[in-house]
Each structure stands twice: as C-alpha cells, then as structure tokens.
C-alpha cells in the first residue's frame, strides 16, 4: 500500500474533481520537475496557479508570493518544497480554509516528500493528503485505467 494509504480510486477522484491547482515552489526553469509537472497539468486542462515568492510570472501565468494571495478558491495544493516545510504549509492551508474560505480539498506532497505529522493534522481537518506521488505519473495511468479521455 502507498505511504499515504490512498487507493487508485482515491487518486482518480482527485484527478477528476480538482481542477484549480496551486503549485507551491513552482520553478521558472524548464528542466525542473515542478515546471514539467505544471506544464503537463496545463496541457491536461487544469487551471494552474504558480506560487513562488521570488517570481511575478511563470509559464505565462501570474505567480503569487503565497497561497493567501491567490484570489478565489483552490481545489488542490501541490507541494514542491522539502519535507521539513510541510508542517508550516499544512498550517497555511488550514488557515486558508478557516479564515479565507479557499476550500482547499487536497494537500499533495510530491515524490520524495512525506511528513506524517503534517499529514495527520490536515487529514484531521477533513482534507485528503497525498504523499510521495506525482500527478504527472499518476494521472495518465489512471486515465488509461478508467478509460476516460
């Protein structure tokens, strides 16, 4: 079983239901994984919102310094930060839902990123937590498995 305890069906639900994705730590460098993942998600029709405090624009999209600066709701937060940054990011996500009504449903930690305490805190608040996975790997497999185009 996966480190996050989620099934293929769980991840497929995320794939089909989360359309507005904030990518924390998105790099403007095309050779970086975050850039390639964001590019893939855009090509699949997802709305991508870059989050990086040092950039104004990435992939031709407005880049926000923090999640709280993003207008409107956010379905999923895709995290390209070190595991040690996950507790603070979890707190930021929960604050967004409590005080800013962002309606975040999923905290997604990329390949190699796990943090049990941060995950438990977010799960306890009713959100789904994905750890040590990449949507650029998972989504195409699930698309084929569930045969939807």
Protein Blocks (a to p, Z undefined) as FASTA:
>chain_A
ZZklpafklmmmmmmmmmbdcdehiafbfkbmklmmmmmmmmnopacddddfkbfbeghi
acdfbfklpgcjdfbdcddbdfklmmmmmmmmmmmmmmnonopabdcddehiacfklmmm
mmmnopacdehiafklmmmmmmmmnopZZ
